[in-house]
């Protein structure tokens, strides 16, 4: 799966406030905070982009689905089932 961001972009230092117990435990387990945050942010951004794409294309998707409901698919018409295309 491709990334939703440029993996070639330079790293940028930033300040975060994290629950001290979570930070302590993450360090104790050797969890890489930067990599974990990047992976989590990428997942959240991917989900948001998908949500927005569906919202932006809702009318076209609904129109396509209605056409299929009324006329069936090309494959159905070739096999003689469903409506005509």
PyMOL commands that set and color helices and strands:
alter all, ss='L'
color gray80, all
select helices_A, chain A and resi 20-28+33-56+58-71+74-79
alter helices_A, ss='H'
color red, helices_A
deselect
rebuild
show_as cartoon
